[in-house]
Amino acid sequence: MDLLGHWVFELIGNSPVDLTVIAQNVTDADLLGNIQKSFGHFVQTGQAWALLIGLVIGYIIRNLTSYG
């Protein structure tokens, strides 16, 4: 084993992080549908309005407290 390979092996072998890969079963692969459903829930629960109001109030406060 060359020096670089030995160094990499020692680095990974003594790592406190477990590098085991776990396989997953994906049952619902409709990514765009999930995004659309999440965005609809975001709007329906009023969080979109809260975000917009927070951005406007934050912008106003930033302008009132800045100098120059």
PQR file of N, CA, C, O and H, with PARSE charges and radii, in Angstrom:
ATOM      1  N   MET A   1       0.859  -1.169   0.000 -0.4000 1.5000
ATOM      2  CA  MET A   1       0.000   0.000   0.000 -0.0000 2.0000
ATOM      3  C   MET A   1       0.909   1.238   0.000  0.5500 1.7000
ATOM      4  O   MET A   1       1.854   1.326   0.784 -0.5500 1.4000
ATOM      5  N   ASP A   2       0.616   2.166  -0.868 -0.4000 1.5000
ATOM      6  CA  ASP A   2       1.441   3.366  -0.937 -0.0000 2.0000
ATOM      7  C   ASP A   2       1.160   4.284   0.260  0.5500 1.7000
ATOM      8  O   ASP A   2       0.239   4.049   1.042 -0.5500 1.4000
ATOM      9  H   ASP A   2      -0.151   2.095  -1.505  0.4000 1.0000
ATOM     10  N   LEU A   3       1.965   5.317   0.377 -0.4000 1.5000
ATOM     11  CA  LEU A   3       1.879   6.209   1.526 -0.0000 2.0000
ATOM     12  C   LEU A   3       0.547   6.958   1.568  0.5500 1.7000
ATOM     13  O   LEU A   3      -0.048   7.090   2.638 -0.5500 1.4000
ATOM     14  H   LEU A   3       2.713   5.508  -0.258  0.4000 1.0000
ATOM     15  N   LEU A   4       0.065   7.455   0.411 -0.4000 1.5000
ATOM     16  CA  LEU A   4      -1.196   8.195   0.374 -0.0000 2.0000
ATOM     17  C   LEU A   4      -2.368   7.289   0.740  0.5500 1.7000
ATOM     18  O   LEU A   4      -3.241   7.680   1.515 -0.5500 1.4000
ATOM     19  H   LEU A   4       0.549   7.348  -0.458  0.4000 1.0000
ATOM     20  N   GLY A   5      -2.384   6.080   0.183 -0.4000 1.5000
ATOM     21  CA  GLY A   5      -3.455   5.142   0.500 -0.0000 2.0000
ATOM     22  C   GLY A   5      -3.471   4.779   1.969  0.5500 1.7000
ATOM     23  O   GLY A   5      -4.538   4.671   2.573 -0.5500 1.4000
ATOM     24  H   GLY A   5      -1.674   5.763  -0.446  0.4000 1.0000
ATOM     25  N   HIS A   6      -2.297   4.590   2.548 -0.4000 1.5000
ATOM     26  CA  HIS A   6      -2.197   4.274   3.970 -0.0000 2.0000
ATOM     27  C   HIS A   6      -2.708   5.441   4.812  0.5500 1.7000
ATOM     28  O   HIS A   6      -3.395   5.226   5.810 -0.5500 1.4000
ATOM     29  H   HIS A   6      -1.431   4.677   2.057  0.4000 1.0000
ATOM     30  N   TRP A   7      -2.384   6.664   4.425 -0.4000 1.5000
ATOM     31  CA  TRP A   7      -2.820   7.857   5.164 -0.0000 2.0000
ATOM     32  C   TRP A   7      -4.337   7.998   5.097  0.5500 1.7000
ATOM     33  O   TRP A   7      -4.978   8.295   6.105 -0.5500 1.4000
ATOM     34  H   TRP A   7      -1.826   6.839   3.614  0.4000 1.0000
ATOM     35  N   VAL A   8      -4.914   7.786   3.916 -0.4000 1.5000
ATOM     36  CA  VAL A   8      -6.366   7.880   3.770 -0.0000 2.0000
ATOM     37  C   VAL A   8      -7.044   6.793   4.598  0.5500 1.7000
ATOM     38  O   VAL A   8      -8.052   7.053   5.256 -0.5500 1.4000
ATOM     39  H   VAL A   8      -4.393   7.544   3.097  0.4000 1.0000
ATOM     40  N   PHE A   9      -6.499   5.577   4.569 -0.4000 1.5000
ATOM     41  CA  PHE A   9      -7.072   4.483   5.351 -0.0000 2.0000
ATOM     42  C   PHE A   9      -7.024   4.807   6.841  0.5500 1.7000
ATOM     43  O   PHE A   9      -7.995   4.564   7.557 -0.5500 1.4000
ATOM     44  H   PHE A   9      -5.680   5.366   4.035  0.4000 1.0000
ATOM     45  N   GLU A  10      -5.925   5.343   7.305 -0.4000 1.5000
ATOM     46  CA  GLU A  10      -5.800   5.707   8.723 -0.0000 2.0000
ATOM     47  C   GLU A  10      -6.780   6.824   9.072  0.5500 1.7000
ATOM     48  O   GLU A  10      -7.378   6.808  10.148 -0.5500 1.4000
ATOM     49  H   GLU A  10      -5.136   5.541   6.724  0.4000 1.0000
ATOM     50  N   LEU A  11      -6.949   7.794   8.173 -0.4000 1.5000
ATOM     51  CA  LEU A  11      -7.860   8.913   8.425 -0.0000 2.0000
ATOM     52  C   LEU A  11      -9.294   8.421   8.551  0.5500 1.7000
ATOM     53  O   LEU A  11     -10.006   8.800   9.480 -0.5500 1.4000
ATOM     54  H   LEU A  11      -6.463   7.807   7.299  0.4000 1.0000
ATOM     55  N   ILE A  12      -9.718   7.574   7.614 -0.4000 1.5000
ATOM     56  CA  ILE A  12     -11.091   7.071   7.638 -0.0000 2.0000
ATOM     57  C   ILE A  12     -11.264   6.042   8.747  0.5500 1.7000
ATOM     58  O   ILE A  12     -12.300   6.020   9.413 -0.5500 1.4000
ATOM     59  H   ILE A  12      -9.139   7.266   6.859  0.4000 1.0000
ATOM     60  N   GLY A  13     -10.270   5.198   8.953 -0.4000 1.5000
ATOM     61  CA  GLY A  13     -10.363   4.152   9.964 -0.0000 2.0000
ATOM     62  C   GLY A  13     -10.462   4.698  11.372  0.5500 1.7000
ATOM     63  O   GLY A  13     -11.092   4.070  12.223 -0.5500 1.4000
ATOM     64  H   GLY A  13      -9.429   5.216   8.412  0.4000 1.0000
ATOM     65  N   ASN A  14      -9.864   5.842  11.647 -0.4000 1.5000
ATOM     66  CA  ASN A  14      -9.887   6.428  12.984 -0.0000 2.0000
ATOM     67  C   ASN A  14     -10.917   7.535  13.120  0.5500 1.7000
ATOM     68  O   ASN A  14     -10.919   8.268  14.109 -0.5500 1.4000
ATOM     69  H   ASN A  14      -9.353   6.352  10.955  0.4000 1.0000
ATOM     70  N   SER A  15     -11.795   7.661  12.131 -0.4000 1.5000
ATOM     71  CA  SER A  15     -12.797   8.715  12.148 -0.0000 2.0000
ATOM     72  C   SER A  15     -13.893   8.388  13.155  0.5500 1.7000
ATOM     73  O   SER A  15     -14.341   7.244  13.225 -0.5500 1.4000
ATOM     74  H   SER A  15     -11.794   7.066  11.328  0.4000 1.0000
ATOM     75  N   PRO A  16     -14.336   9.381  13.944 -0.5600 1.5000
ATOM     76  CA  PRO A  16     -15.430   9.127  14.884  0.2800 2.0000
ATOM     77  C   PRO A  16     -16.782   9.029  14.197  0.5500 1.7000
ATOM     78  O   PRO A  16     -17.766   8.648  14.830 -0.5500 1.4000
ATOM     79  N   VAL A  17     -16.849   9.369  12.909 -0.4000 1.5000
ATOM     80  CA  VAL A  17     -18.106   9.345  12.169 -0.0000 2.0000
ATOM     81  C   VAL A  17     -18.257   7.978  11.512  0.5500 1.7000
ATOM     82  O   VAL A  17     -17.329   7.495  10.864 -0.5500 1.4000
ATOM     83  H   VAL A  17     -16.049   9.680  12.395  0.4000 1.0000
ATOM     84  N   ASP A  18     -19.412   7.359  11.674 -0.4000 1.5000
ATOM     85  CA  ASP A  18     -19.678   6.075  11.039 -0.0000 2.0000
ATOM     86  C   ASP A  18     -20.057   6.336   9.587  0.5500 1.7000
ATOM     87  O   ASP A  18     -21.031   7.038   9.317 -0.5500 1.4000
ATOM     88  H   ASP A  18     -20.167   7.751  12.200  0.4000 1.0000
ATOM     89  N   LEU A  19     -19.305   5.784   8.663 -0.4000 1.5000
ATOM     90  CA  LEU A  19     -19.521   6.047   7.244 -0.0000 2.0000
ATOM     91  C   LEU A  19     -20.371   4.970   6.575  0.5500 1.7000
ATOM     92  O   LEU A  19     -20.276   4.780   5.362 -0.5500 1.4000
ATOM     93  H   LEU A  19     -18.514   5.213   8.882  0.4000 1.0000
ATOM     94  N   THR A  20     -21.189   4.271   7.334 -0.4000 1.5000
ATOM     95  CA  THR A  20     -22.052   3.236   6.779 -0.0000 2.0000
ATOM     96  C   THR A  20     -23.191   3.882   6.001  0.5500 1.7000
ATOM     97  O   THR A  20     -23.845   4.805   6.488 -0.5500 1.4000
ATOM     98  H   THR A  20     -21.266   4.425   8.319  0.4000 1.0000
ATOM     99  N   VAL A  21     -23.419   3.395   4.802 -0.4000 1.5000
ATOM    100  CA  VAL A  21     -24.510   3.901   3.970 -0.0000 2.0000
ATOM    101  C   VAL A  21     -25.715   2.992   4.164  0.5500 1.7000
ATOM    102  O   VAL A  21     -25.601   1.769   4.076 -0.5500 1.4000
ATOM    103  H   VAL A  21     -22.888   2.645   4.406  0.4000 1.0000
ATOM    104  N   ILE A  22     -26.859   3.591   4.425 -0.4000 1.5000
ATOM    105  CA  ILE A  22     -28.078   2.829   4.654 -0.0000 2.0000
ATOM    106  C   ILE A  22     -28.970   2.988   3.430  0.5500 1.7000
ATOM    107  O   ILE A  22     -29.233   4.109   2.995 -0.5500 1.4000
ATOM    108  H   ILE A  22     -26.951   4.584   4.496  0.4000 1.0000
ATOM    109  N   ALA A  23     -29.432   1.891   2.880 -0.4000 1.5000
ATOM    110  CA  ALA A  23     -30.319   1.927   1.714 -0.0000 2.0000
ATOM    111  C   ALA A  23     -31.712   2.369   2.152  0.5500 1.7000
ATOM    112  O   ALA A  23     -32.148   2.093   3.270 -0.5500 1.4000
ATOM    113  H   ALA A  23     -29.219   0.980   3.233  0.4000 1.0000
ATOM    114  N   GLN A  24     -32.392   3.052   1.256 -0.4000 1.5000
ATOM    115  CA  GLN A  24     -33.733   3.541   1.550 -0.0000 2.0000
ATOM    116  C   GLN A  24     -34.679   3.129   0.436  0.5500 1.7000
ATOM    117  O   GLN A  24     -34.291   3.046  -0.730 -0.5500 1.4000
ATOM    118  H   GLN A  24     -32.038   3.276   0.347  0.4000 1.0000
ATOM    119  N   ASN A  25     -35.913   2.874   0.809 -0.4000 1.5000
ATOM    120  CA  ASN A  25     -36.965   2.639  -0.172 -0.0000 2.0000
ATOM    121  C   ASN A  25     -37.743   3.926  -0.343  0.5500 1.7000
ATOM    122  O   ASN A  25     -38.255   4.480   0.630 -0.5500 1.4000
ATOM    123  H   ASN A  25     -36.228   2.941   1.756  0.4000 1.0000
ATOM    124  N   VAL A  26     -37.836   4.404  -1.570 -0.4000 1.5000
ATOM    125  CA  VAL A  26     -38.603   5.603  -1.866 -0.0000 2.0000
ATOM    126  C   VAL A  26     -39.966   5.149  -2.370  0.5500 1.7000
ATOM    127  O   VAL A  26     -40.075   4.536  -3.433 -0.5500 1.4000
ATOM    128  H   VAL A  26     -37.420   3.954  -2.361  0.4000 1.0000
ATOM    129  N   THR A  27     -40.996   5.454  -1.601 -0.4000 1.5000
ATOM    130  CA  THR A  27     -42.332   5.009  -1.988 -0.0000 2.0000
ATOM    131  C   THR A  27     -43.087   6.081  -2.761  0.5500 1.7000
ATOM    132  O   THR A  27     -43.940   5.749  -3.584 -0.5500 1.4000
ATOM    133  H   THR A  27     -40.907   5.951  -0.738  0.4000 1.0000
ATOM    134  N   ASP A  28     -42.799   7.357  -2.519 -0.4000 1.5000
ATOM    135  CA  ASP A  28     -43.500   8.439  -3.212 -0.0000 2.0000
ATOM    136  C   ASP A  28     -42.459   9.332  -3.863  0.5500 1.7000
ATOM    137  O   ASP A  28     -41.841  10.162  -3.196 -0.5500 1.4000
ATOM    138  H   ASP A  28     -42.107   7.627  -1.851  0.4000 1.0000
ATOM    139  N   ALA A  29     -42.265   9.164  -5.157 -0.4000 1.5000
ATOM    140  CA  ALA A  29     -41.223   9.908  -5.858 -0.0000 2.0000
ATOM    141  C   ALA A  29     -41.768  11.125  -6.593  0.5500 1.7000
ATOM    142  O   ALA A  29     -41.079  11.678  -7.451 -0.5500 1.4000
ATOM    143  H   ALA A  29     -42.767   8.490  -5.699  0.4000 1.0000
ATOM    144  N   ASP A  30     -42.978  11.552  -6.283 -0.4000 1.5000
ATOM    145  CA  ASP A  30     -43.588  12.701  -6.953 -0.0000 2.0000
ATOM    146  C   ASP A  30     -43.104  13.987  -6.277  0.5500 1.7000
ATOM    147  O   ASP A  30     -43.818  14.579  -5.468 -0.5500 1.4000
ATOM    148  H   ASP A  30     -43.538  11.102  -5.587  0.4000 1.0000
ATOM    149  N   LEU A  31     -41.893  14.408  -6.616 -0.4000 1.5000
ATOM    150  CA  LEU A  31     -41.269  15.551  -5.957 -0.0000 2.0000
ATOM    151  C   LEU A  31     -42.024  16.852  -6.240  0.5500 1.7000
ATOM    152  O   LEU A  31     -42.296  17.619  -5.316 -0.5500 1.4000
ATOM    153  H   LEU A  31     -41.312  13.928  -7.274  0.4000 1.0000
ATOM    154  N   LEU A  32     -42.364  17.107  -7.501 -0.4000 1.5000
ATOM    155  CA  LEU A  32     -43.072  18.351  -7.837 -0.0000 2.0000
ATOM    156  C   LEU A  32     -44.459  18.392  -7.208  0.5500 1.7000
ATOM    157  O   LEU A  32     -44.921  19.455  -6.795 -0.5500 1.4000
ATOM    158  H   LEU A  32     -42.144  16.484  -8.252  0.4000 1.0000
ATOM    159  N   GLY A  33     -45.118  17.253  -7.133 -0.4000 1.5000
ATOM    160  CA  GLY A  33     -46.427  17.202  -6.481 -0.0000 2.0000
ATOM    161  C   GLY A  33     -46.319  17.497  -4.996  0.5500 1.7000
ATOM    162  O   GLY A  33     -47.173  18.179  -4.430 -0.5500 1.4000
ATOM    163  H   GLY A  33     -44.742  16.389  -7.469  0.4000 1.0000
ATOM    164  N   ASN A  34     -45.263  16.981  -4.362 -0.4000 1.5000
ATOM    165  CA  ASN A  34     -45.051  17.259  -2.934 -0.0000 2.0000
ATOM    166  C   ASN A  34     -44.748  18.726  -2.691  0.5500 1.7000
ATOM    167  O   ASN A  34     -45.215  19.304  -1.709 -0.5500 1.4000
ATOM    168  H   ASN A  34     -44.569  16.427  -4.822  0.4000 1.0000
ATOM    169  N   ILE A  35     -43.968  19.334  -3.580 -0.4000 1.5000
ATOM    170  CA  ILE A  35     -43.652  20.761  -3.443 -0.0000 2.0000
ATOM    171  C   ILE A  35     -44.916  21.589  -3.606  0.5500 1.7000
ATOM    172  O   ILE A  35     -45.145  22.532  -2.848 -0.5500 1.4000
ATOM    173  H   ILE A  35     -43.589  18.865  -4.378  0.4000 1.0000
ATOM    174  N   GLN A  36     -45.742  21.241  -4.595 -0.4000 1.5000
ATOM    175  CA  GLN A  36     -46.983  21.977  -4.828 -0.0000 2.0000
ATOM    176  C   GLN A  36     -47.924  21.843  -3.636  0.5500 1.7000
ATOM    177  O   GLN A  36     -48.549  22.825  -3.234 -0.5500 1.4000
ATOM    178  H   GLN A  36     -45.556  20.476  -5.211  0.4000 1.0000
ATOM    179  N   LYS A  37     -48.033  20.653  -3.067 -0.4000 1.5000
ATOM    180  CA  LYS A  37     -48.902  20.432  -1.910 -0.0000 2.0000
ATOM    181  C   LYS A  37     -48.392  21.216  -0.694  0.5500 1.7000
ATOM    182  O   LYS A  37     -49.180  21.795   0.053 -0.5500 1.4000
ATOM    183  H   LYS A  37     -47.525  19.856  -3.393  0.4000 1.0000
ATOM    184  N   SER A  38     -47.076  21.229  -0.505 -0.4000 1.5000
ATOM    185  CA  SER A  38     -46.503  21.971   0.621 -0.0000 2.0000
ATOM    186  C   SER A  38     -46.707  23.465   0.467  0.5500 1.7000
ATOM    187  O   SER A  38     -47.011  24.157   1.439 -0.5500 1.4000
ATOM    188  H   SER A  38     -46.435  20.758  -1.112  0.4000 1.0000
ATOM    189  N   PHE A  39     -46.540  23.970  -0.756 -0.4000 1.5000
ATOM    190  CA  PHE A  39     -46.743  25.402  -0.990 -0.0000 2.0000
ATOM    191  C   PHE A  39     -48.209  25.776  -0.790  0.5500 1.7000
ATOM    192  O   PHE A  39     -48.510  26.833  -0.235 -0.5500 1.4000
ATOM    193  H   PHE A  39     -46.292  23.408  -1.545  0.4000 1.0000
ATOM    194  N   GLY A  40     -49.121  24.915  -1.240 -0.4000 1.5000
ATOM    195  CA  GLY A  40     -50.547  25.170  -1.019 -0.0000 2.0000
ATOM    196  C   GLY A  40     -50.882  25.219   0.458  0.5500 1.7000
ATOM    197  O   GLY A  40     -51.675  26.059   0.885 -0.5500 1.4000
ATOM    198  H   GLY A  40     -48.877  24.057  -1.691  0.4000 1.0000
ATOM    199  N   HIS A  41     -50.289  24.330   1.245 -0.4000 1.5000
ATOM    200  CA  HIS A  41     -50.501  24.344   2.691 -0.0000 2.0000
ATOM    201  C   HIS A  41     -49.915  25.607   3.311  0.5500 1.7000
ATOM    202  O   HIS A  41     -50.499  26.179   4.231 -0.5500 1.4000
ATOM    203  H   HIS A  41     -49.646  23.648   0.898  0.4000 1.0000
ATOM    204  N   PHE A  42     -48.740  26.052   2.799 -0.4000 1.5000
ATOM    205  CA  PHE A  42     -48.087  27.268   3.268 -0.0000 2.0000
ATOM    206  C   PHE A  42     -48.988  28.482   3.063  0.5500 1.7000
ATOM    207  O   PHE A  42     -49.085  29.342   3.938 -0.5500 1.4000
ATOM    208  H   PHE A  42     -48.266  25.588   2.052  0.4000 1.0000
ATOM    209  N   VAL A  43     -49.643  28.549   1.911 -0.4000 1.5000
ATOM    210  CA  VAL A  43     -50.539  29.674   1.617 -0.0000 2.0000
ATOM    211  C   VAL A  43     -51.842  29.542   2.395  0.5500 1.7000
ATOM    212  O   VAL A  43     -52.348  30.524   2.939 -0.5500 1.4000
ATOM    213  H   VAL A  43     -49.563  27.850   1.200  0.4000 1.0000
ATOM    214  N   GLN A  44     -52.386  28.327   2.447 -0.4000 1.5000
ATOM    215  CA  GLN A  44     -53.677  28.107   3.095 -0.0000 2.0000
ATOM    216  C   GLN A  44     -53.640  28.407   4.591  0.5500 1.7000
ATOM    217  O   GLN A  44     -54.638  28.874   5.141 -0.5500 1.4000
ATOM    218  H   GLN A  44     -51.976  27.529   2.005  0.4000 1.0000
ATOM    219  N   THR A  45     -52.535  28.156   5.251 -0.4000 1.5000
ATOM    220  CA  THR A  45     -52.454  28.377   6.695 -0.0000 2.0000
ATOM    221  C   THR A  45     -52.113  29.816   7.059  0.5500 1.7000
ATOM    222  O   THR A  45     -52.049  30.152   8.241 -0.5500 1.4000
ATOM    223  H   THR A  45     -51.725  27.777   4.804  0.4000 1.0000
ATOM    224  N   GLY A  46     -51.892  30.670   6.063 -0.4000 1.5000
ATOM    225  CA  GLY A  46     -51.624  32.074   6.344 -0.0000 2.0000
ATOM    226  C   GLY A  46     -50.168  32.396   6.588  0.5500 1.7000
ATOM    227  O   GLY A  46     -49.832  33.537   6.905 -0.5500 1.4000
ATOM    228  H   GLY A  46     -51.943  30.397   5.103  0.4000 1.0000
ATOM    229  N   GLN A  47     -49.309  31.427   6.449 -0.4000 1.5000
ATOM    230  CA  GLN A  47     -47.896  31.667   6.682 -0.0000 2.0000
ATOM    231  C   GLN A  47     -47.284  32.569   5.614  0.5500 1.7000
ATOM    232  O   GLN A  47     -46.311  33.274   5.883 -0.5500 1.4000
ATOM    233  H   GLN A  47     -49.581  30.500   6.191  0.4000 1.0000
ATOM    234  N   ALA A  48     -47.847  32.551   4.402 -0.4000 1.5000
ATOM    235  CA  ALA A  48     -47.346  33.421   3.339 -0.0000 2.0000
ATOM    236  C   ALA A  48     -47.576  34.886   3.713  0.5500 1.7000
ATOM    237  O   ALA A  48     -46.701  35.730   3.518 -0.5500 1.4000
ATOM    238  H   ALA A  48     -48.637  31.978   4.184  0.4000 1.0000
ATOM    239  N   TRP A  49     -48.773  35.181   4.259 -0.4000 1.5000
ATOM    240  CA  TRP A  49     -49.051  36.557   4.688 -0.0000 2.0000
ATOM    241  C   TRP A  49     -48.137  36.961   5.844  0.5500 1.7000
ATOM    242  O   TRP A  49     -47.650  38.091   5.888 -0.5500 1.4000
ATOM    243  H   TRP A  49     -49.483  34.495   4.417  0.4000 1.0000
ATOM    244  N   ALA A  50     -47.909  36.052   6.763 -0.4000 1.5000
ATOM    245  CA  ALA A  50     -47.020  36.351   7.883 -0.0000 2.0000
ATOM    246  C   ALA A  50     -45.606  36.642   7.386  0.5500 1.7000
ATOM    247  O   ALA A  50     -44.937  37.535   7.904 -0.5500 1.4000
ATOM    248  H   ALA A  50     -48.305  35.134   6.727  0.4000 1.0000
ATOM    249  N   LEU A  51     -45.151  35.891   6.382 -0.4000 1.5000
ATOM    250  CA  LEU A  51     -43.830  36.132   5.804 -0.0000 2.0000
ATOM    251  C   LEU A  51     -43.761  37.511   5.155  0.5500 1.7000
ATOM    252  O   LEU A  51     -42.807  38.255   5.381 -0.5500 1.4000
ATOM    253  H   LEU A  51     -45.695  35.166   5.961  0.4000 1.0000
ATOM    254  N   LEU A  52     -44.759  37.853   4.356 -0.4000 1.5000
ATOM    255  CA  LEU A  52     -44.761  39.152   3.675 -0.0000 2.0000
ATOM    256  C   LEU A  52     -44.829  40.312   4.673  0.5500 1.7000
ATOM    257  O   LEU A  52     -44.112  41.302   4.532 -0.5500 1.4000
ATOM    258  H   LEU A  52     -45.534  37.248   4.172  0.4000 1.0000
ATOM    259  N   ILE A  53     -45.689  40.181   5.674 -0.4000 1.5000
ATOM    260  CA  ILE A  53     -45.804  41.236   6.686 -0.0000 2.0000
ATOM    261  C   ILE A  53     -44.494  41.375   7.456  0.5500 1.7000
ATOM    262  O   ILE A  53     -44.059  42.492   7.733 -0.5500 1.4000
ATOM    263  H   ILE A  53     -46.272  39.376   5.789  0.4000 1.0000
ATOM    264  N   GLY A  54     -43.863  40.260   7.804 -0.4000 1.5000
ATOM    265  CA  GLY A  54     -42.584  40.300   8.514 -0.0000 2.0000
ATOM    266  C   GLY A  54     -41.487  40.950   7.686  0.5500 1.7000
ATOM    267  O   GLY A  54     -40.675  41.709   8.215 -0.5500 1.4000
ATOM    268  H   GLY A  54     -44.217  39.352   7.578  0.4000 1.0000
ATOM    269  N   LEU A  55     -41.459  40.657   6.390 -0.4000 1.5000
ATOM    270  CA  LEU A  55     -40.464  41.288   5.520 -0.0000 2.0000
ATOM    271  C   LEU A  55     -40.673  42.793   5.430  0.5500 1.7000
ATOM    272  O   LEU A  55     -39.710  43.558   5.482 -0.5500 1.4000
ATOM    273  H   LEU A  55     -42.119  40.041   5.960  0.4000 1.0000
ATOM    274  N   VAL A  56     -41.927  43.223   5.296 -0.4000 1.5000
ATOM    275  CA  VAL A  56     -42.220  44.657   5.204 -0.0000 2.0000
ATOM    276  C   VAL A  56     -41.869  45.362   6.511  0.5500 1.7000
ATOM    277  O   VAL A  56     -41.233  46.415   6.491 -0.5500 1.4000
ATOM    278  H   VAL A  56     -42.709  42.602   5.254  0.4000 1.0000
ATOM    279  N   ILE A  57     -42.269  44.803   7.631 -0.4000 1.5000
ATOM    280  CA  ILE A  57     -41.967  45.425   8.931 -0.0000 2.0000
ATOM    281  C   ILE A  57     -40.456  45.448   9.166  0.5500 1.7000
ATOM    282  O   ILE A  57     -39.922  46.440   9.661 -0.5500 1.4000
ATOM    283  H   ILE A  57     -42.787  43.948   7.648  0.4000 1.0000
ATOM    284  N   GLY A  58     -39.772  44.370   8.816 -0.4000 1.5000
ATOM    285  CA  GLY A  58     -38.317  44.333   8.958 -0.0000 2.0000
ATOM    286  C   GLY A  58     -37.626  45.379   8.097  0.5500 1.7000
ATOM    287  O   GLY A  58     -36.666  46.015   8.532 -0.5500 1.4000
ATOM    288  H   GLY A  58     -40.207  43.563   8.415  0.4000 1.0000
ATOM    289  N   TYR A  59     -38.117  45.557   6.871 -0.4000 1.5000
ATOM    290  CA  TYR A  59     -37.550  46.571   5.976 -0.0000 2.0000
ATOM    291  C   TYR A  59     -37.765  47.976   6.541  0.5500 1.7000
ATOM    292  O   TYR A  59     -36.862  48.811   6.496 -0.5500 1.4000
ATOM    293  H   TYR A  59     -38.897  45.041   6.517  0.4000 1.0000
ATOM    294  N   ILE A  60     -38.964  48.235   7.073 -0.4000 1.5000
ATOM    295  CA  ILE A  60     -39.262  49.549   7.668 -0.0000 2.0000
ATOM    296  C   ILE A  60     -38.363  49.794   8.882  0.5500 1.7000
ATOM    297  O   ILE A  60     -37.793  50.876   9.020 -0.5500 1.4000
ATOM    298  H   ILE A  60     -39.698  47.557   7.110  0.4000 1.0000
ATOM    299  N   ILE A  61     -38.235  48.806   9.752 -0.4000 1.5000
ATOM    300  CA  ILE A  61     -37.395  48.975  10.947 -0.0000 2.0000
ATOM    301  C   ILE A  61     -35.936  49.177  10.549  0.5500 1.7000
ATOM    302  O   ILE A  61     -35.235  49.994  11.146 -0.5500 1.4000
ATOM    303  H   ILE A  61     -38.698  47.927   9.639  0.4000 1.0000
ATOM    304  N   ARG A  62     -35.476  48.432   9.536 -0.4000 1.5000
ATOM    305  CA  ARG A  62     -34.091  48.597   9.080 -0.0000 2.0000
ATOM    306  C   ARG A  62     -33.853  50.028   8.569  0.5500 1.7000
ATOM    307  O   ARG A  62     -32.812  50.625   8.841 -0.5500 1.4000
ATOM    308  H   ARG A  62     -36.046  47.769   9.050  0.4000 1.0000
ATOM    309  N   ASN A  63     -34.815  50.563   7.836 -0.4000 1.5000
ATOM    310  CA  ASN A  63     -34.658  51.927   7.318 -0.0000 2.0000
ATOM    311  C   ASN A  63     -34.749  52.979   8.421  0.5500 1.7000
ATOM    312  O   ASN A  63     -34.075  54.007   8.351 -0.5500 1.4000
ATOM    313  H   ASN A  63     -35.661  50.078   7.615  0.4000 1.0000
ATOM    314  N   LEU A  64     -35.567  52.733   9.429 -0.4000 1.5000
ATOM    315  CA  LEU A  64     -35.696  53.693  10.521 -0.0000 2.0000
ATOM    316  C   LEU A  64     -34.464  53.695  11.416  0.5500 1.7000
ATOM    317  O   LEU A  64     -34.148  54.724  12.013 -0.5500 1.4000
ATOM    318  H   LEU A  64     -36.114  51.898   9.486  0.4000 1.0000
ATOM    319  N   THR A  65     -33.768  52.582  11.523 -0.4000 1.5000
ATOM    320  CA  THR A  65     -32.638  52.504  12.441 -0.0000 2.0000
ATOM    321  C   THR A  65     -31.282  52.690  11.763  0.5500 1.7000
ATOM    322  O   THR A  65     -30.258  52.744  12.444 -0.5500 1.4000
ATOM    323  H   THR A  65     -34.025  51.747  11.038  0.4000 1.0000
ATOM    324  N   SER A  66     -31.258  52.788  10.453 -0.4000 1.5000
ATOM    325  CA  SER A  66     -29.978  52.988   9.769 -0.0000 2.0000
ATOM    326  C   SER A  66     -29.633  54.480   9.728  0.5500 1.7000
ATOM    327  O   SER A  66     -30.511  55.343   9.708 -0.5500 1.4000
ATOM    328  H   SER A  66     -32.090  52.744   9.900  0.4000 1.0000
ATOM    329  N   TYR A  67     -28.360  54.743   9.718 -0.4000 1.5000
ATOM    330  CA  TYR A  67     -27.900  56.135   9.697 -0.0000 2.0000
ATOM    331  C   TYR A  67     -27.388  56.470   8.299  0.5500 1.7000
ATOM    332  O   TYR A  67     -26.556  55.755   7.742 -0.5500 1.4000
ATOM    333  H   TYR A  67     -27.648  54.041   9.735  0.4000 1.0000
ATOM    334  N   GLY A  68     -27.887  57.546   7.753 -0.4000 1.5000
ATOM    335  CA  GLY A  68     -27.381  58.043   6.473 -0.0000 2.0000
ATOM    336  C   GLY A  68     -28.170  57.566   5.381  0.5500 1.7000
ATOM    337  O   GLY A  68     -27.886  57.886   4.227 -0.5500 1.4000
ATOM    338  H   GLY A  68     -28.563  58.128   8.206  0.4000 1.0000
TER
END
